[in-house]
């Protein structure tokens, strides 16, 4: 007999859900002496936040933008664009802010699902279909408010299956990182060999 998974709205398992900060108009950024890292959609890569090229914004009073700051294990999700991307925030990014095209899902301490598993679901084919069905846009563009994000229903497997899926997600990300590093090394070596070969012509 096939067991039906329990489905819960993100509103029911999240401590808070909020969208990011606009850096234009009358936003409290753009001047001041405090440089705050800002996570943009471009920085969300393969389920993680790429920290190699984060932009920063200057603010006068960091306290005024505290509500837009992320914490470790927050789950990020894009709210606009053609691609649905998500990531789990690493400890080193605590205190960074997010741009207006992203939203934060901060799970409650007693949530029946982990941030890693939630992110894996959001990036799965089933999860993406679910998220796009909440979009307010009539085209293939993704347009979500924080309320739309909160209404997303997430299936909750039993604890044993969650542990197995979480281990698989972690291993997959590690494999992707190693493959990218290997590819970058091959490209660098190839470029050096070509440069050396052609420099004598």
Phi and psi in degrees as GROMACS dihedral restraints (atoms count N, CA, C in turn):
[ dihedral_restraints ]
;  ai    aj    ak    al  type     phi  dphi    fc
    3     4     5     6     1   -78.7    20    10
    4     5     6     7     1   127.0    20    10
    6     7     8     9     1   -87.2    20    10
    7     8     9    10     1   133.0    20    10
    9    10    11    12     1   -83.3    20    10
   10    11    12    13     1   132.3    20    10
   12    13    14    15     1   -77.3    20    10
   13    14    15    16     1   141.8    20    10
   15    16    17    18     1   -69.6    20    10
   16    17    18    19     1   135.6    20    10
   18    19    20    21     1  -116.0    20    10
   19    20    21    22     1   130.6    20    10
   21    22    23    24     1  -125.6    20    10
   22    23    24    25     1   142.1    20    10
   24    25    26    27     1   -71.1    20    10
   25    26    27    28     1   148.5    20    10
   27    28    29    30     1   -61.8    20    10
   28    29    30    31     1   -32.5    20    10
   30    31    32    33     1   -55.8    20    10
   31    32    33    34     1   -32.2    20    10
   33    34    35    36     1   -83.2    20    10
   34    35    36    37     1   -16.8    20    10
   36    37    38    39     1  -121.9    20    10
   37    38    39    40     1    -0.4    20    10
   39    40    41    42     1  -101.9    20    10
   40    41    42    43     1   143.5    20    10
   42    43    44    45     1   -77.0    20    10
   43    44    45    46     1   -35.5    20    10
   45    46    47    48     1  -159.1    20    10
   46    47    48    49     1   147.9    20    10
   48    49    50    51     1  -133.5    20    10
   49    50    51    52     1   127.1    20    10
   51    52    53    54     1  -147.7    20    10
   52    53    54    55     1   152.8    20    10
   54    55    56    57     1   -94.3    20    10
   55    56    57    58     1   167.1    20    10
   57    58    59    60     1   -81.3    20    10
   58    59    60    61     1  -175.6    20    10
   60    61    62    63     1   -97.1    20    10
   61    62    63    64     1   132.5    20    10
   63    64    65    66     1   -79.7    20    10
   64    65    66    67     1   134.0    20    10
   66    67    68    69     1   -98.6    20    10
   67    68    69    70     1    12.4    20    10
   69    70    71    72     1  -115.4    20    10
   70    71    72    73     1   176.5    20    10
   72    73    74    75     1    67.3    20    10
   73    74    75    76     1  -130.5    20    10
   75    76    77    78     1   -99.2    20    10
   76    77    78    79     1    24.6    20    10
   78    79    80    81     1   -63.0    20    10
   79    80    81    82     1   146.6    20    10
   81    82    83    84     1   -79.0    20    10
   82    83    84    85     1    41.2    20    10
   84    85    86    87     1  -135.9    20    10
   85    86    87    88     1   166.7    20    10
   87    88    89    90     1   110.9    20    10
   88    89    90    91     1   -15.1    20    10
   90    91    92    93     1  -150.0    20    10
   91    92    93    94     1   160.8    20    10
   93    94    95    96     1   121.9    20    10
   94    95    96    97     1  -177.4    20    10
   96    97    98    99     1  -112.5    20    10
   97    98    99   100     1     0.1    20    10
   99   100   101   102     1  -101.5    20    10
  100   101   102   103     1   120.6    20    10
  102   103   104   105     1   -94.1    20    10
  103   104   105   106     1   120.1    20    10
  105   106   107   108     1  -115.6    20    10
  106   107   108   109     1   126.4    20    10
  108   109   110   111     1   -63.4    20    10
  109   110   111   112     1   140.5    20    10
  111   112   113   114     1  -122.9    20    10
  112   113   114   115     1   131.6    20    10
  114   115   116   117     1   -93.3    20    10
  115   116   117   118     1   121.1    20    10
  117   118   119   120     1  -106.3    20    10
  118   119   120   121     1   170.2    20    10
  120   121   122   123     1   -57.7    20    10
  121   122   123   124     1   -37.8    20    10
  123   124   125   126     1   -61.2    20    10
  124   125   126   127     1   -23.5    20    10
  126   127   128   129     1   -83.9    20    10
  127   128   129   130     1   -10.2    20    10
  129   130   131   132     1   -89.5    20    10
  130   131   132   133     1   108.3    20    10
  132   133   134   135     1  -135.1    20    10
  133   134   135   136     1   124.1    20    10
  135   136   137   138     1    53.1    20    10
  136   137   138   139     1    42.0    20    10
  138   139   140   141     1    79.4    20    10
  139   140   141   142     1     8.3    20    10
  141   142   143   144     1  -136.7    20    10
  142   143   144   145     1   168.1    20    10
  144   145   146   147     1   -97.7    20    10
  145   146   147   148     1   119.4    20    10
  147   148   149   150     1   -78.7    20    10
  148   149   150   151     1   114.6    20    10
  150   151   152   153     1   -92.5    20    10
  151   152   153   154     1     2.4    20    10
  153   154   155   156     1   -72.1    20    10
  154   155   156   157     1   -23.1    20    10
  156   157   158   159     1  -138.6    20    10
  157   158   159   160     1    40.1    20    10
  159   160   161   162     1   -68.1    20    10
  160   161   162   163     1   136.2    20    10
  162   163   164   165     1   -80.5    20    10
  163   164   165   166     1   164.6    20    10
  165   166   167   168     1  -127.8    20    10
  166   167   168   169     1   155.6    20    10
  168   169   170   171     1  -123.2    20    10
  169   170   171   172     1   147.6    20    10
  171   172   173   174     1   -94.3    20    10
  172   173   174   175     1   135.5    20    10
  174   175   176   177     1  -134.8    20    10
  175   176   177   178     1   151.7    20    10
  177   178   179   180     1   -83.8    20    10
  178   179   180   181     1   -41.8    20    10
  180   181   182   183     1  -130.9    20    10
  181   182   183   184     1   100.8    20    10
  183   184   185   186     1   -54.8    20    10
  184   185   186   187     1   -27.7    20    10
  186   187   188   189     1   -61.8    20    10
  187   188   189   190     1   -27.5    20    10
  189   190   191   192     1   -72.8    20    10
  190   191   192   193     1   -18.6    20    10
  192   193   194   195     1  -114.0    20    10
  193   194   195   196     1    14.9    20    10
  195   196   197   198     1   -60.0    20    10
  196   197   198   199     1   -32.5    20    10
  198   199   200   201     1   -67.5    20    10
  199   200   201   202     1   -13.7    20    10
  201   202   203   204     1  -100.8    20    10
  202   203   204   205     1     2.7    20    10
  204   205   206   207     1   -83.9    20    10
  205   206   207   208     1   143.2    20    10
  207   208   209   210     1   -95.0    20    10
  208   209   210   211     1   160.8    20    10
  210   211   212   213     1  -123.2    20    10
  211   212   213   214     1   162.4    20    10
  213   214   215   216     1   -58.0    20    10
  214   215   216   217     1   138.4    20    10
  216   217   218   219     1    76.6    20    10
  217   218   219   220     1     5.9    20    10
  219   220   221   222     1   -64.6    20    10
  220   221   222   223     1   149.0    20    10
  222   223   224   225     1  -106.0    20    10
  223   224   225   226     1   125.6    20    10
  225   226   227   228     1   -97.4    20    10
  226   227   228   229     1   146.4    20    10
  228   229   230   231     1  -145.1    20    10
  229   230   231   232     1   138.7    20    10
  231   232   233   234     1   -71.2    20    10
  232   233   234   235     1   144.8    20    10
  234   235   236   237     1  -115.9    20    10
  235   236   237   238     1    -8.0    20    10
  237   238   239   240     1  -143.5    20    10
  238   239   240   241     1   150.9    20    10
  240   241   242   243     1   120.9    20    10
  241   242   243   244     1  -173.4    20    10
  243   244   245   246     1   -98.2    20    10
  244   245   246   247     1   -15.7    20    10
  246   247   248   249     1  -114.2    20    10
  247   248   249   250     1   136.6    20    10
  249   250   251   252     1   -93.3    20    10
  250   251   252   253     1   117.5    20    10
  252   253   254   255     1  -126.0    20    10
  253   254   255   256     1   149.8    20    10
  255   256   257   258     1  -148.0    20    10
  256   257   258   259     1   162.6    20    10
  258   259   260   261     1  -161.8    20    10
  259   260   261   262     1   157.8    20    10
  261   262   263   264     1  -102.2    20    10
  262   263   264   265     1   131.2    20    10
  264   265   266   267     1   -74.6    20    10
  265   266   267   268     1   129.0    20    10
  267   268   269   270     1   -80.8    20    10
  268   269   270   271     1   160.2    20    10
  270   271   272   273     1   -55.4    20    10
  271   272   273   274     1   -39.1    20    10
  273   274   275   276     1   -65.4    20    10
  274   275   276   277     1   -15.9    20    10
  276   277   278   279     1   -95.5    20    10
  277   278   279   280     1     0.6    20    10
  279   280   281   282     1   -55.8    20    10
  280   281   282   283     1   129.3    20    10
  282   283   284   285     1    97.6    20    10
  283   284   285   286     1   -10.2    20    10
  285   286   287   288     1   -74.0    20    10
  286   287   288   289     1   162.9    20    10
  288   289   290   291     1  -113.6    20    10
  289   290   291   292     1   167.1    20    10
  291   292   293   294     1  -115.0    20    10
  292   293   294   295     1   151.9    20    10
  294   295   296   297     1   -77.8    20    10
  295   296   297   298     1   171.6    20    10
  297   298   299   300     1   -70.5    20    10
  298   299   300   301     1   -10.6    20    10
  300   301   302   303     1   -93.7    20    10
  301   302   303   304     1    10.5    20    10
  303   304   305   306     1  -126.5    20    10
  304   305   306   307     1   158.3    20    10
  306   307   308   309     1  -131.0    20    10
  307   308   309   310     1   153.0    20    10
  309   310   311   312     1  -108.2    20    10
  310   311   312   313     1   134.5    20    10
  312   313   314   315     1  -115.1    20    10
  313   314   315   316     1   111.2    20    10
  315   316   317   318     1  -106.9    20    10
  316   317   318   319     1   106.1    20    10
  318   319   320   321     1   -68.0    20    10
  319   320   321   322     1   148.1    20    10
  321   322   323   324     1   -70.8    20    10
  322   323   324   325     1   161.2    20    10
  324   325   326   327     1   -64.7    20    10
  325   326   327   328     1   -25.8    20    10
  327   328   329   330     1  -104.7    20    10
  328   329   330   331     1    20.7    20    10
  330   331   332   333     1   -61.3    20    10
  331   332   333   334     1   140.0    20    10
  333   334   335   336     1   -81.3    20    10
  334   335   336   337     1    11.4    20    10
  336   337   338   339     1  -143.4    20    10
  337   338   339   340     1   148.0    20    10
  339   340   341   342     1   -89.2    20    10
  340   341   342   343     1   158.9    20    10
  342   343   344   345     1   -57.0    20    10
  343   344   345   346     1   -39.9    20    10
  345   346   347   348     1   -62.7    20    10
  346   347   348   349     1   -42.2    20    10
  348   349   350   351     1   -72.5    20    10
  349   350   351   352     1   -36.5    20    10
  351   352   353   354     1   -61.9    20    10
  352   353   354   355     1   -45.4    20    10
  354   355   356   357     1   -63.0    20    10
  355   356   357   358     1   -40.0    20    10
  357   358   359   360     1   -62.9    20    10
  358   359   360   361     1   -38.6    20    10
  360   361   362   363     1   -65.7    20    10
  361   362   363   364     1   -44.2    20    10
  363   364   365   366     1   -61.8    20    10
  364   365   366   367     1   -29.8    20    10
  366   367   368   369     1   -91.2    20    10
  367   368   369   370     1    -7.3    20    10
  369   370   371   372     1   -75.5    20    10
  370   371   372   373     1   162.7    20    10
  372   373   374   375     1   -60.1    20    10
  373   374   375   376     1   -42.1    20    10
  375   376   377   378     1   -65.9    20    10
  376   377   378   379     1   -42.7    20    10
  378   379   380   381     1   -64.8    20    10
  379   380   381   382     1   -41.4    20    10
  381   382   383   384     1   -64.7    20    10
  382   383   384   385     1   -40.5    20    10
  384   385   386   387     1   -61.7    20    10
  385   386   387   388     1   -40.8    20    10
  387   388   389   390     1   -63.5    20    10
  388   389   390   391     1   -45.5    20    10
  390   391   392   393     1   -65.6    20    10
  391   392   393   394     1   -46.0    20    10
  393   394   395   396     1   -64.1    20    10
  394   395   396   397     1   -26.2    20    10
  396   397   398   399     1   -68.7    20    10
  397   398   399   400     1   -17.7    20    10
  399   400   401   402     1   -89.7    20    10
  400   401   402   403     1    -8.9    20    10
  402   403   404   405     1   -64.9    20    10
  403   404   405   406     1   143.2    20    10
  405   406   407   408     1   -84.6    20    10
  406   407   408   409     1   -12.0    20    10
  408   409   410   411     1   -79.5    20    10
  409   410   411   412     1   149.2    20    10
  411   412   413   414     1   -93.2    20    10
  412   413   414   415     1    -5.6    20    10
  414   415   416   417     1  -104.2    20    10
  415   416   417   418     1  -165.4    20    10
  417   418   419   420     1   -79.7    20    10
  418   419   420   421     1     1.1    20    10
  420   421   422   423     1   -73.0    20    10
  421   422   423   424     1   140.3    20    10
  423   424   425   426     1   -90.0    20    10
  424   425   426   427     1   126.7    20    10
  426   427   428   429     1  -139.1    20    10
  427   428   429   430     1   108.2    20    10
  429   430   431   432     1  -128.4    20    10
  430   431   432   433     1   142.4    20    10
  432   433   434   435     1   -98.4    20    10
  433   434   435   436     1   172.2    20    10
  435   436   437   438     1   -63.0    20    10
  436   437   438   439     1   -32.0    20    10
  438   439   440   441     1   -67.0    20    10
  439   440   441   442     1   -40.8    20    10
  441   442   443   444     1   -60.2    20    10
  442   443   444   445     1   -43.1    20    10
  444   445   446   447     1   -61.7    20    10
  445   446   447   448     1   -42.5    20    10
  447   448   449   450     1   -63.7    20    10
  448   449   450   451     1   -26.3    20    10
  450   451   452   453     1   -82.6    20    10
  451   452   453   454     1    -7.1    20    10
  453   454   455   456     1   -63.5    20    10
  454   455   456   457     1   128.6    20    10
  456   457   458   459     1   -93.4    20    10
  457   458   459   460     1   132.6    20    10
  459   460   461   462     1  -118.0    20    10
  460   461   462   463     1   126.0    20    10
  462   463   464   465     1   -71.8    20    10
  463   464   465   466     1   140.8    20    10
  465   466   467   468     1  -117.6    20    10
  466   467   468   469     1   102.7    20    10
  468   469   470   471     1   -69.3    20    10
  469   470   471   472     1   169.0    20    10
  471   472   473   474     1   -69.2    20    10
  472   473   474   475     1   164.4    20    10
  474   475   476   477     1   -59.6    20    10
  475   476   477   478     1   -39.4    20    10
  477   478   479   480     1   -63.2    20    10
  478   479   480   481     1   -43.7    20    10
  480   481   482   483     1   -68.8    20    10
  481   482   483   484     1   -36.6    20    10
  483   484   485   486     1   -59.7    20    10
  484   485   486   487     1   -44.2    20    10
  486   487   488   489     1   -61.7    20    10
  487   488   489   490     1   -40.8    20    10
  489   490   491   492     1   -65.5    20    10
  490   491   492   493     1   -45.1    20    10
  492   493   494   495     1   -67.5    20    10
  493   494   495   496     1   -36.9    20    10
  495   496   497   498     1   -66.3    20    10
  496   497   498   499     1   -41.8    20    10
  498   499   500   501     1   -61.6    20    10
  499   500   501   502     1   -40.3    20    10
  501   502   503   504     1   -63.7    20    10
  502   503   504   505     1   -42.5    20    10
  504   505   506   507     1   -62.9    20    10
  505   506   507   508     1   -44.7    20    10
  507   508   509   510     1   -63.1    20    10
  508   509   510   511     1   -44.1    20    10
  510   511   512   513     1   -64.7    20    10
  511   512   513   514     1   -38.5    20    10
  513   514   515   516     1   -64.1    20    10
  514   515   516   517     1   -44.2    20    10
  516   517   518   519     1   -63.8    20    10
  517   518   519   520     1   -39.7    20    10
  519   520   521   522     1   -63.4    20    10
  520   521   522   523     1   -40.9    20    10
  522   523   524   525     1   -63.3    20    10
  523   524   525   526     1   -43.7    20    10
  525   526   527   528     1   -62.0    20    10
  526   527   528   529     1   -42.4    20    10
  528   529   530   531     1   -60.8    20    10
  529   530   531   532     1   -44.9    20    10
  531   532   533   534     1   -65.4    20    10
  532   533   534   535     1   -40.0    20    10
  534   535   536   537     1   -65.2    20    10
  535   536   537   538     1   -40.3    20    10
  537   538   539   540     1   -65.5    20    10
  538   539   540   541     1   -41.1    20    10
  540   541   542   543     1   -63.8    20    10
  541   542   543   544     1   -41.1    20    10
  543   544   545   546     1   -64.7    20    10
  544   545   546   547     1   -41.4    20    10
  546   547   548   549     1   -64.3    20    10
  547   548   549   550     1   -43.4    20    10
  549   550   551   552     1   -61.6    20    10
  550   551   552   553     1   -38.2    20    10
  552   553   554   555     1   -65.7    20    10
  553   554   555   556     1   -43.9    20    10
  555   556   557   558     1   -62.8    20    10
  556   557   558   559     1   -41.6    20    10
  558   559   560   561     1   -64.1    20    10
  559   560   561   562     1   -43.4    20    10
  561   562   563   564     1   -63.3    20    10
  562   563   564   565     1   -44.3    20    10
  564   565   566   567     1   -64.8    20    10
  565   566   567   568     1   -43.0    20    10
  567   568   569   570     1   -61.0    20    10
  568   569   570   571     1   -45.1    20    10
  570   571   572   573     1   -62.3    20    10
  571   572   573   574     1   -38.6    20    10
  573   574   575   576     1   -66.6    20    10
  574   575   576   577     1   -41.8    20    10
  576   577   578   579     1   -63.9    20    10
  577   578   579   580     1   -43.3    20    10
  579   580   581   582     1   -63.8    20    10
  580   581   582   583     1   -42.0    20    10
  582   583   584   585     1   -61.4    20    10
  583   584   585   586     1   -43.3    20    10
  585   586   587   588     1   -67.0    20    10
  586   587   588   589     1   -38.1    20    10
  588   589   590   591     1   -69.1    20    10
  589   590   591   592     1   -40.6    20    10
  591   592   593   594     1   -86.3    20    10
  592   593   594   595     1   -14.9    20    10
  594   595   596   597     1   -68.8    20    10
  595   596   597   598     1   -22.0    20    10
  597   598   599   600     1   -91.2    20    10
  598   599   600   601     1    -0.6    20    10
